[in-house]
Amino acid sequence: MTEAIRHRLNDSPFARWTVLIIVATAMMMGYFVNDVMSPLETLLELPKSQGGLGWTPSDYGFFSGAGSFINVFLLMLFFSGLILDKMGIRFTGVLACSLMALGTLLKLYGVTTDFGTAEIAIFGFQLPMSVAVASLGFAVFGVGYEMTGITVSKAMVRWFTGHELALAMGIQLAMARLGTAAALSISAPIARYFALSTPLLVSLAFLIIGLLAFLVFCVMDRKLYDDSTKSTTDDSEEFHWGDILVTLRNPGFWLITLFCVLFYSAVSPFLKFSTKLMVMKYGVDTDIAGFFSSIAPFGTILMTPLFGAVYDKYGKGVTLVITGALMLTAVHFGFSLPMHSSTIAIALMVTLSIGYSLAPAALWPCVPKIIPLKCLGTAYSMIFFIQNFGRAIIPMFVGRANETDPTYTTSMLIFGFTALGAAVTAIGILLIDKHKHYGLQLPNIKK
């Protein structure tokens, strides 16, 4: 495909914004399912006689980290990027949505089947069979979940380069956070009113909707923008194995990767524990604690596109990233203080939502400024792959910390120092940008 044709397709507002809504819908459904179990921790830890599964905080911590197991320990997330760059967006997206549905079915089986007293030892954890099966399902889901993320990101870069890239990525993230916020808000009430397994049934239905949405995108993409490597790219545009070295030799890539590890390890695992934190430390009723936790993702729904639009027009992307990381640091250290007012908890969650909007809105549009499009899928997959180490390990440490320190002081300090490390790394990104002239502080919209 010639550059003239590519630009003509990109210049069609209807085409690119329609693509955005469709693929972001698939991603939103995945985000809903990723956090649908988070508000259910207190229910899962109830005895079986009271409708729970008898899990312990360590069991829940293991389950929360399981979403990254296959991606990290079997290198599947790295291979996902290679699949994306070699096989294309359409194939990879359908595969990703299918894996999410399969993993959710396994989770449903794990929480609805009576395994009796059967246990299994995994990684030094003595787990009930329900935890092991649900964790396996979450691990399979995690493969599709992360694969969806890199696929949607590459689709946004391809369709919005030279246009409203940060705004498009901001809207994509906002829709994803809407999925997270919805999960945190309605999962517990649904489980209490119906059954513990009902939120997972709802999740499965949402994933089918996401898969259907992506199939619609495939039809549009085939008609408007055929990404078959045999017919649309010349040799210079094709991905080759040696292109991996282009990414690995880039110092900006490694700093962005380290930032992602630290920043998202201080956010995503925290949200999984935040519902119980609101109940145990701030005395919030269990039926509304999920709404407190959902303040952060709900706040990002409007603010992430807003900050993305600011970056598109005015630049200063790394400055926004640094500010967001510092705000997140202040929030976690605030949660570690011996203050128990629910008003303070709300204020901290609002501040977290601002920081959680600032950094990602500017961070992800920075990546295509330092990595060529042909190996962008591999670059995103390596970032997410390394990021998953933090998302797998941090919940385990936090689960253990909450058992030994029920005041949550220790776990909040873990999150706080992790966020502080992200802020320091973001300063490093600013310095390397000045040296390498990546243009990370420049606007995205080309005049």
Disulfide bonds with the S-S distance in Angstrom:
none
